[in-house]
Amino acid sequence: MKRILVLGVLVGGFGLSFTATATAAQFLYKQAAGKQLVLHDSVRVPVGTATVYFQGGAVVSAGGLNEFIPYCALVVDRLSETPQRVPAGSYRIVKPFPYEDEDANLGSVNKFVGTRGWGFYKVGVNTEYYFMTRLKLASTTTPKLLYLDCGSLWDYSIGGHISVAEFKNAVGPWLSLAP
């Protein structure tokens, strides 16, 4: 009976290990190496910005972006006082890489009167992390296109990098990966 139990634990453990590896292989940064990023239609970069955001399959404004839901940001090299356009086409992915960036805020800050005058205290500290994948891009026809960042904001203990499926959901028909 002990042998069957040990065998069951070993087989189950290898099964979980294989599942975790198969899931990890689906991260965008692992699937994008050596591929092209295809922009299927030209996009307009808003005046005074250098970024176009994609979320839920649509182009969204910076103010309409929910950072807790996977999104992508296409970044050009400079701000402009006139609208810019990124033309449709294929862009070579020079280097995909994952990174994390901390986003801490104090929550609410309250003011109180103490025996020595005014004072402040904070109520809670919120720390989330951006789990991002950056695809550095190259193009001879559009040198101003720098990179595509994809990811979302998470609590570090449960966060993870964006998968190919989440990428497809974020960019919808606008972008895709090609060999």
KETI-286773 format. One line per 10 residues: number of its first residue (from 1); their letters; for each residue x negated, y, z of N, C-alpha, C. Coordinates in nm, 4 decimals. Atoms other than C-alpha are relative to their C-alpha. Example, Ala and Ser with C-alpha at 12.3 -4.5 7.8 and 13.67 -1.06 7.14 Angstrom:
<sites>
1 = AS = -0.0890 -0.1190 0.0000 -1.2300 -0.4500 0.7800 -0.0900 0.1200 0.0000; 0.0820 -0.1190 -0.0060 -1.3670 -0.1060 0.7140 0.0770 0.1090 0.0730
</sites>
This chain:
<sites>
1 = MKRILVLGVL = -0.0822 -0.1188 0.0000 0.0000 0.0000 0.0000 -0.0872 0.1260 0.0000; 0.0887 -0.1154 -0.0048 -0.2874 0.2359 0.0811 -0.0610 0.0266 -0.1375; 0.0588 -0.0168 0.1319 -0.4406 0.1727 -0.2623 0.0976 0.0670 -0.0960; -0.1011 -0.0601 0.0869 -0.1163 0.2627 -0.4373 0.0162 0.1482 0.0355; -0.0124 -0.1381 -0.0449 -0.0871 0.5811 -0.2299 -0.1195 0.0834 -0.0467; 0.1205 -0.0707 0.0438 -0.4485 0.6816 -0.3046 0.0025 0.0184 -0.1513; -0.0091 -0.0091 0.1447 -0.3985 0.6050 -0.6752 0.1011 0.1061 -0.0412; -0.1027 -0.1000 0.0292 -0.0820 0.8156 -0.6771 -0.0504 0.1409 0.0238; 0.0562 -0.1320 -0.0297 -0.2616 1.1091 -0.5157 -0.1023 0.0398 -0.1056; 0.1005 -0.0301 0.1015 -0.5523 1.0840 -0.7629 0.0637 0.0335 -0.1346
11 = VGGFGLSFTA = -0.0671 -0.0241 0.1280 -0.3258 1.0615 -1.0697 0.0751 0.1327 0.0054; -0.0721 -0.1267 -0.0160 -0.1088 1.3446 -0.9383 -0.0952 0.1183 0.0001; 0.0996 -0.1077 -0.0042 -0.4167 1.5571 -0.8659 -0.0571 0.0303 -0.1367; 0.0513 -0.0223 0.1352 -0.5579 1.5034 -1.2151 0.1075 0.0618 -0.0886; -0.1108 -0.0579 0.0773 -0.2165 1.5843 -1.3621 0.0131 0.1483 0.0278; -0.0082 -0.1414 -0.0348 -0.2029 1.9148 -1.1721 -0.1194 0.0761 -0.0551; 0.1202 -0.0633 0.0523 -0.5588 1.9929 -1.2710 0.0116 0.0214 -0.1499; -0.0158 -0.0128 0.1437 -0.4812 1.9294 -1.6376 0.1023 0.1078 -0.0334; -0.1027 -0.1007 0.0235 -0.1654 2.1426 -1.6192 -0.0563 0.1389 0.0207; 0.0578 -0.1308 -0.0263 -0.3569 2.4342 -1.4652 -0.0949 0.0396 -0.1122
21 = TATAAQFLYK = 0.0922 -0.0293 0.1082 -0.6235 2.4097 -1.7370 0.0757 0.0335 -0.1275; -0.0780 -0.0271 0.1204 -0.3655 2.3959 -2.0156 0.0648 0.1370 0.0088; -0.0609 -0.1308 -0.0175 -0.1904 2.7025 -1.8734 -0.1050 0.1092 -0.0133; 0.1072 -0.0990 0.0074 -0.5191 2.8925 -1.8348 -0.0442 0.0216 -0.1444; 0.0405 -0.0106 0.1399 -0.5988 2.8210 -2.2014 0.0932 0.0914 -0.0790; -0.0965 -0.0839 0.0709 -0.2902 3.0228 -2.2984 -0.0150 0.1488 0.0321; 0.0232 -0.1417 -0.0260 -0.4280 3.3519 -2.1592 -0.0363 0.0691 -0.1315; 0.0265 -0.0755 0.1216 -0.4443 3.6171 -2.4293 -0.1490 0.0143 -0.0259; 0.1436 -0.0206 0.0217 -0.8149 3.6809 -2.3730 -0.0711 -0.1256 -0.0485; 0.0612 0.1239 0.0483 -0.8918 3.3134 -2.4428 0.0439 -0.0334 -0.1423
31 = QAAGKQLVLH = -0.0532 0.0312 0.1323 -0.6768 3.2965 -2.7561 -0.0381 0.1020 -0.1065; 0.0227 -0.1083 0.0957 -0.7819 3.6268 -2.9187 -0.1392 0.0013 -0.0618; 0.1381 -0.0020 0.0500 -1.1530 3.5572 -2.9738 -0.0063 -0.0423 -0.1466; 0.0193 0.0326 0.1406 -1.2478 3.5625 -3.3418 0.1217 0.0219 -0.0872; -0.1233 -0.0197 0.0770 -0.9026 3.6734 -3.4570 0.0158 0.1456 -0.0410; -0.0387 -0.1341 0.0442 -0.7422 3.9774 -3.6142 0.1263 0.0408 0.0749; -0.1240 -0.0555 -0.0524 -0.4811 4.2016 -3.4569 0.0709 0.0636 -0.1184; -0.0745 -0.0505 0.1150 -0.2143 4.2722 -3.7172 0.1084 0.0952 0.0502; -0.1039 -0.0992 -0.0260 -0.0075 4.5896 -3.6888 0.0909 -0.0028 -0.1233; -0.0897 0.0244 0.1132 0.2986 4.5202 -3.9070 0.0643 0.1252 -0.0564
41 = DSVRVPVGTA = -0.0561 -0.1263 0.0467 0.4218 4.8794 -3.9354 -0.0784 0.1120 0.0662; 0.0756 -0.1100 -0.0609 0.2533 5.2137 -3.8744 0.0738 0.0496 0.1245; -0.0594 -0.0542 -0.1231 0.3097 5.3662 -3.5308 -0.0479 0.1430 0.0202; 0.0300 -0.1399 -0.0276 0.3175 5.7281 -3.4223 -0.0530 0.0134 0.1417; 0.0573 -0.0300 -0.1312 0.0939 5.8379 -3.1356 0.0590 0.1343 0.0420; -0.0637 -0.1262 -0.0400 0.2855 6.1049 -2.9397 -0.1005 0.1148 0.0159; 0.0812 -0.1212 -0.0138 0.1513 6.4615 -2.9347 -0.0535 0.0094 0.1426; 0.0610 -0.0193 -0.1310 -0.0910 6.5282 -2.6494 -0.0403 -0.1285 0.0704; 0.0411 0.1276 -0.0588 -0.1642 6.1591 -2.5893 -0.0957 -0.0705 -0.0952; 0.0844 0.0836 0.0844 -0.3962 5.8924 -2.7256 0.0465 -0.1452 0.0060
51 = TVYFQGGAVV = -0.0464 0.1355 -0.0283 -0.1781 5.5912 -2.6462 0.1427 -0.0232 -0.0484; -0.1337 0.0473 0.0352 0.1201 5.4024 -2.7887 0.0278 -0.1216 0.0874; -0.0360 0.1107 -0.0891 0.2975 5.1688 -2.5421 0.1047 -0.0897 -0.0643; -0.0949 0.1007 0.0462 0.4795 4.8467 -2.6307 0.0481 -0.0788 0.1214; -0.0553 0.0810 -0.1095 0.7137 4.6694 -2.3891 0.1357 -0.0529 -0.0435; -0.1280 0.0596 0.0367 0.9999 4.4297 -2.4426 0.0261 -0.0010 -0.1490; -0.0145 0.0053 0.1448 0.9350 4.4233 -2.8174 0.0239 0.1345 -0.0658; -0.0266 -0.1337 0.0541 0.9744 4.8007 -2.8616 -0.1130 0.0962 0.0365; 0.0897 -0.1092 -0.0369 0.7655 5.1170 -2.8608 0.0722 0.0788 0.1090; -0.0592 -0.0742 -0.1118 0.8266 5.2946 -2.5282 -0.0885 0.1190 0.0351
61 = SAGGLNEFIP = 0.0770 -0.1163 -0.0434 0.7210 5.6295 -2.3861 -0.0729 -0.0338 0.1299; 0.0721 0.0208 -0.1258 0.4760 5.6549 -2.0976 0.0955 0.0106 0.1180; -0.0981 -0.0169 -0.1082 0.7651 5.7731 -1.8800 0.1000 -0.1142 0.0100; -0.0945 0.1116 0.0005 0.9796 5.4750 -1.9800 -0.0650 -0.1348 0.0262; 0.0751 0.1238 -0.0202 0.7095 5.2169 -1.9063 0.0190 -0.0528 0.1424; -0.0062 0.0662 -0.1300 0.7620 4.9680 -1.6208 -0.1268 -0.0841 0.0122; 0.1304 0.0654 -0.0082 0.4104 4.8633 -1.5192 0.0044 -0.1367 0.0673; -0.0129 0.1314 -0.0630 0.5398 4.5574 -1.3302 0.0488 -0.1051 -0.0997; -0.0410 0.0903 0.1077 0.6591 4.4034 -1.6591 -0.1107 0.0039 -0.1049; 0.1095 -0.0014 0.0971 0.3975 4.2942 -1.9177 0.0222 0.1019 -0.1126
71 = YCALVVDRLS = -0.0032 -0.1020 0.1043 0.3153 4.5698 -2.1662 -0.1359 0.0038 -0.0690; 0.1254 -0.0222 0.0703 0.0492 4.6656 -2.4184 -0.0122 0.1476 -0.0334; 0.0289 -0.1395 0.0306 -0.1159 5.0010 -2.4845 -0.1057 0.0053 -0.1098; 0.0914 -0.0169 0.1126 -0.2765 5.0786 -2.8217 -0.0635 0.1385 0.0126; 0.0703 -0.1242 -0.0330 -0.5433 5.3460 -2.7700 -0.0875 0.0461 -0.1165; 0.0848 -0.0621 0.1015 -0.7014 5.5840 -3.0224 -0.1059 0.0851 0.0698; 0.1174 -0.0628 -0.0605 -1.0187 5.7856 -2.9685 0.0186 0.1418 0.0528; -0.0123 -0.1370 -0.0510 -0.8792 6.1347 -2.8993 0.1450 0.0463 0.0092; -0.1281 -0.0671 -0.0119 -0.5870 6.3440 -2.7886 0.0172 0.0920 -0.1200; -0.0245 -0.0883 0.1126 -0.4207 6.5513 -3.0565 0.1206 0.0879 0.0277
81 = ETPQRVPAGS = -0.1123 -0.0928 -0.0123 -0.1934 6.8548 -3.0644 0.1022 -0.0201 -0.1108; -0.0938 0.0358 0.1058 -0.0302 6.7120 -3.3756 0.0205 -0.1510 0.0051; -0.0232 0.1455 -0.0025 0.1282 6.3680 -3.4161 -0.1061 -0.0754 -0.0809; 0.0950 0.0866 0.0698 -0.1162 6.0931 -3.5139 0.0720 -0.1272 -0.0421; -0.0562 0.1272 0.0429 -0.0354 5.7754 -3.7029 -0.1101 -0.1043 -0.0059; 0.0888 0.1151 0.0172 -0.2020 5.4368 -3.6779 0.0630 -0.0818 -0.1121; -0.0600 0.0694 0.1135 -0.1505 5.2699 -4.0156 0.0117 -0.1505 0.0226; -0.0149 0.1454 -0.0024 -0.0246 4.9154 -4.0568 -0.1255 -0.0617 -0.0606; 0.1174 0.0682 0.0534 -0.3042 4.6689 -4.1217 -0.0549 -0.1008 0.0982; 0.0683 0.0986 -0.0841 -0.5382 4.4088 -3.9793 -0.1239 0.0634 0.0604
91 = YRIVKPFPYE = 0.1122 -0.0566 -0.0731 -0.7926 4.5065 -3.7173 -0.0768 -0.1140 0.0662; 0.0838 0.1078 -0.0532 -1.0825 4.2825 -3.6206 -0.0141 0.0153 0.1512; 0.0202 0.0009 -0.1448 -1.0963 4.1882 -3.2521 -0.1481 -0.0265 0.0242; 0.1438 0.0091 -0.0210 -1.4589 4.2559 -3.1623 -0.0303 -0.0787 0.1257; 0.0256 0.0680 -0.1268 -1.4407 4.1409 -2.8035 0.1247 0.0037 0.0877; -0.1084 0.0031 -0.0986 -1.1546 4.0246 -2.5808 -0.0586 -0.0247 0.1395; 0.0460 0.0291 -0.1354 -1.2108 4.0436 -2.2069 0.1046 0.0415 0.1021; -0.0943 -0.0319 -0.1079 -1.0028 4.0393 -1.8888 -0.0668 0.0910 0.1025; 0.0506 -0.0785 -0.1127 -1.0393 4.2884 -1.6064 0.1140 0.0293 0.0966; -0.0974 -0.0394 -0.1022 -0.8654 4.3879 -1.2837 -0.0360 0.1396 0.0474
101 = DEDANLGSVN = 0.0201 -0.1357 -0.0483 -0.8187 4.7409 -1.1557 0.0967 0.0245 0.1148; -0.0822 -0.0217 -0.1191 -0.6921 4.8356 -0.8096 0.0814 0.1274 -0.0128; -0.0880 -0.1165 -0.0045 -0.3975 5.0745 -0.7736 0.0565 0.0081 0.1408; -0.0454 -0.0122 -0.1392 -0.3528 5.1806 -0.4099 0.0699 0.1333 0.0188; -0.0645 -0.1243 -0.0387 -0.1097 5.4362 -0.2770 0.0419 -0.0101 0.1454; -0.0266 -0.0023 -0.1434 -0.0233 5.5408 0.0749 0.1451 -0.0243 0.0359; -0.1408 0.0091 -0.0335 0.3499 5.4943 0.0492 0.0463 0.1378 0.0464; -0.0468 -0.1303 -0.0456 0.5288 5.7700 0.2397 -0.0935 0.0563 0.1051; 0.0813 -0.0699 -0.0988 0.3368 6.0273 0.4409 0.0942 0.0925 0.0764; -0.0900 -0.0800 -0.0825 0.5232 6.1864 0.7313 -0.0778 0.1001 0.0837
111 = KFVGTRGWGF = 0.0606 -0.1060 -0.0782 0.4504 6.5052 0.9214 0.0639 -0.0027 0.1390; -0.0553 -0.0051 -0.1348 0.4913 6.5346 1.2986 -0.0670 0.1126 0.0780; 0.0574 -0.1011 -0.0884 0.4322 6.7885 1.5731 -0.0510 -0.0718 0.1237; 0.0598 0.0612 -0.1175 0.1919 6.6705 1.8406 -0.0334 0.1060 0.1032; 0.0353 -0.0942 -0.1062 0.0600 6.8305 2.1554 -0.1065 0.0987 -0.0457; 0.1041 -0.0904 0.0511 -0.2242 6.9853 1.9556 0.0363 0.0601 -0.1355; -0.0421 -0.0593 0.1265 -0.0226 7.1058 1.6574 0.0513 -0.1057 -0.0966; -0.0515 0.0882 0.1046 0.0785 6.9480 1.3276 -0.0940 -0.1175 -0.0237; 0.0782 0.1179 0.0335 -0.0358 6.6015 1.2307 0.0705 -0.0799 -0.1081; -0.0570 0.0847 0.1042 0.0244 6.3432 0.9617 -0.0271 -0.1459 0.0329
121 = YKVGVNTEYY = 0.0248 0.1432 -0.0090 0.0636 5.9705 0.9648 0.0582 -0.0668 -0.1232; -0.0474 0.0705 0.1185 0.1135 5.7227 0.6875 0.0824 -0.1209 0.0420; -0.0851 0.1159 -0.0243 0.3766 5.4547 0.6688 -0.0288 -0.1008 -0.1107; 0.0304 0.1062 0.0965 0.2334 5.1516 0.4917 -0.0988 0.0426 -0.1067; 0.0908 -0.0201 0.1123 -0.0339 5.1201 0.2265 0.0322 -0.1093 -0.1008; -0.0319 0.0961 0.1051 0.0636 4.9570 -0.0992 -0.1201 -0.0140 -0.0923; 0.1100 0.0238 0.0927 -0.2106 4.7973 -0.3061 0.0437 -0.1071 -0.0986; -0.0246 0.0945 0.1076 -0.1381 4.6358 -0.6375 -0.1210 0.0034 -0.0921; 0.1122 0.0094 0.0934 -0.3758 4.5348 -0.9133 0.0531 -0.0118 -0.1416; -0.0266 0.0179 0.1416 -0.3602 4.5786 -1.2875 -0.0812 -0.1207 -0.0444
131 = FMTRLKLAST = 0.0663 0.1148 0.0614 -0.4402 4.2424 -1.4444 0.0094 0.0241 -0.1497; -0.0024 -0.0448 0.1387 -0.5375 4.3555 -1.7929 -0.0912 -0.0847 -0.0883; 0.0847 0.0583 0.1030 -0.6780 4.2077 -2.1106 -0.0257 0.1087 -0.1020; 0.0362 -0.1011 0.0996 -0.8658 4.4464 -2.3369 -0.0503 -0.0706 -0.1252; 0.0453 0.0483 0.1300 -0.9040 4.3666 -2.7060 -0.0672 0.1178 -0.0694; 0.0735 -0.1066 0.0697 -1.1777 4.5923 -2.8456 0.0150 -0.0241 -0.1496; -0.0339 0.0129 0.1406 -1.0955 4.6617 -3.2092 -0.1003 0.0711 -0.0897; 0.0862 -0.0630 0.0992 -1.2945 4.7482 -3.5226 0.0725 0.0029 -0.1333; -0.0588 -0.0128 0.1328 -1.1832 4.8752 -3.8596 -0.0801 0.1015 -0.0796; 0.0695 -0.0964 0.0852 -1.3577 5.0436 -4.1502 0.0974 0.1059 -0.0493
141 = TTPKLLYLDC = -0.0991 -0.0959 0.0498 -1.0331 5.2128 -4.2567 0.0574 0.0891 0.1101; -0.0547 -0.0778 -0.1107 -0.9226 5.3332 -3.9119 -0.0988 -0.0016 0.1157; 0.1009 0.0040 -0.1055 -1.2320 5.4030 -3.7018 0.0470 0.0609 0.1320; -0.0458 -0.0640 -0.1228 -1.0312 5.6056 -3.4496 0.0748 -0.0960 0.0937; -0.0698 0.0974 -0.0826 -0.8556 5.2926 -3.3192 -0.1005 -0.0698 0.0908; 0.0994 0.0518 -0.0933 -1.0393 5.1833 -3.0020 0.0313 -0.1399 0.0506; -0.0297 0.1283 -0.0624 -0.8610 4.8983 -2.8243 0.1486 -0.0136 0.0299; -0.1339 0.0319 -0.0471 -0.5407 4.7302 -2.7131 -0.0154 -0.0575 0.1396; -0.0038 0.0526 -0.1367 -0.4866 4.6820 -2.3392 0.1358 -0.0632 0.0240; -0.1262 0.0678 -0.0299 -0.2224 4.4294 -2.2308 -0.0062 -0.0558 0.1411
151 = GSLWDYSIGG = -0.0044 0.0539 -0.1350 -0.1138 4.3289 -1.8818 0.1164 0.0554 0.0786; -0.1020 -0.0543 -0.0892 0.0893 4.4365 -1.5814 -0.0583 0.0165 0.1393; 0.0389 -0.0286 -0.1372 0.0703 4.5424 -1.2200 0.0552 -0.1094 0.0907; -0.0396 0.1116 -0.0864 0.0800 4.2658 -0.9541 -0.0608 0.0155 0.1380; 0.0661 0.0240 -0.1272 0.0118 4.1878 -0.5937 -0.1135 -0.0973 -0.0301; 0.1171 0.0796 0.0367 -0.3373 4.0352 -0.6045 0.0183 -0.1492 0.0268; -0.0145 0.1409 -0.0367 -0.2312 3.7110 -0.4360 0.0833 -0.0796 -0.0996; -0.0845 0.0730 0.0954 0.0205 3.6249 -0.7102 -0.0234 0.0423 -0.1443; 0.0197 -0.0543 0.1342 -0.1111 3.8190 -1.0101 -0.0762 -0.0918 -0.0918; 0.0734 0.0757 0.0992 -0.2545 3.6838 -1.3278 -0.0041 0.0744 -0.1315
161 = HISVAEFKNA = 0.0148 -0.0651 0.1297 -0.3638 3.7829 -1.6750 0.1107 -0.0415 -0.0948; -0.1108 0.0182 0.0937 -0.1176 3.8068 -1.9613 -0.0244 -0.1220 -0.0902; 0.0070 0.1168 0.0886 -0.0431 3.4944 -2.1633 0.0358 0.0429 -0.1425; -0.0354 -0.0284 0.1388 0.0061 3.4778 -2.5395 0.1512 0.0192 -0.0114; -0.1460 -0.0139 0.0044 0.3818 3.4307 -2.4845 0.0439 0.1359 0.0545; -0.0336 -0.1314 -0.0549 0.3978 3.7433 -2.2655 -0.0429 0.1122 -0.0951; 0.0451 -0.0952 0.1020 0.1955 3.9329 -2.5286 0.1043 0.0118 -0.1102; -0.0993 -0.0009 0.1085 0.4451 3.8320 -2.7997 0.1288 0.0673 0.0440; -0.1210 -0.0632 -0.0516 0.7363 3.9389 -2.5800 -0.0187 0.1512 0.0145; 0.0261 -0.1425 -0.0199 0.5739 4.2753 -2.5040 -0.0031 0.0759 -0.1329
171 = VGPWLSLAP = 0.0198 -0.0730 0.1257 0.4841 4.3696 -2.8635 0.1063 -0.0297 -0.1049; -0.1063 0.0343 0.0942 0.7735 4.1987 -3.0447 -0.0490 -0.0079 -0.1432; 0.0379 0.0096 0.1407 0.7609 4.2425 -3.4233 -0.1112 0.0976 -0.0411; 0.0991 -0.1014 0.0349 0.5042 4.5247 -3.4074 -0.1402 -0.0567 -0.0220; 0.1373 0.0516 0.0034 0.1846 4.3232 -3.3497 -0.0012 -0.1515 0.0028; 0.0203 0.1444 -0.0121 0.0564 3.9679 -3.3884 -0.1491 -0.0295 -0.0144; 0.1374 0.0472 0.0174 -0.2664 3.7696 -3.3832 -0.0041 -0.0857 -0.1255; 0.0175 0.0789 0.1204 -0.3974 3.6182 -3.7059 -0.1442 -0.0505 -0.0046; 0.1355 0.0530 0.0110 -0.6987 3.3979 -3.7855 -0.0924 0.0915 -0.0785
</sites>
